[in-house]
């Protein structure tokens, strides 16, 4: 139950990874959201998600 709740909150926090104008801003907001939810591991996952969102949204 606890794992399911943490996973649900982490997925919801991943939406914050899209906040920002640059890849760096998106990675930072993702890291902060992840840190709030799951500590250092969450920060790493959130930062990676923010970077992925930033790369996907980047204009070529």
Residue pairs with C-beta under 8 A, 6 or more apart in sequence:
6 37
6 38
9 37
10 34
10 37
10 38
10 42
10 45
13 33
13 34
13 36
13 37
13 42
13 46
14 30
14 33
14 34
14 46
14 49
16 29
16 30
16 32
16 33
16 46
17 26
17 27
17 29
17 30
17 33
17 46
17 49
17 50
17 52
17 53
18 26
18 50
18 53
18 57
19 25
19 26
19 29
20 26
20 28
20 29
20 50
20 54
22 54
23 50
23 51
23 54
23 55
23 58
24 54
25 54
26 50
26 51
26 53
26 54
26 57
27 47
27 48
27 50
27 51
27 54
28 47
28 50
29 50
30 46
30 47
30 48
30 49
30 50
30 51
30 53
31 43
31 44
31 46
31 47
31 50
32 43
32 46
33 42
33 46
34 41
34 42
34 43
34 44
34 45
34 46
34 47
34 49
35 42
35 43
35 46
36 42
37 46
38 45
